[in-house]
Amino acid sequence: MKRYDLRPLKKDFEPRMKEILSSHPKGEVGIFLFEIGDFSPIQRSADIVKEAQYELLNSLKFNEVDWTIVVKKE
């Protein structure tokens, strides 16, 4: 299990998330944290996960401004 904190990137986390998913080890769970702002990043992050052929295991609000998603590729 590997955790990736993308919160410092604010709303510009998507390119980094794509980069990580392209090299994340198959079969290993990945946990991504990012800021949500207006909630649109949630759908975009789910789309990125799907495009990378990962399974979205969990998606939840971490606190008032942050969101967490858990992914895995078999």
Secondary structure, 3 states (H helix, E strand, C coil): CEEEECHHHHHHCHHHHHHHHHHCCCCCCEEEEEECCCCHHHHHHHHHHHHCCCEEEEEEECCCCEEEEEEECC
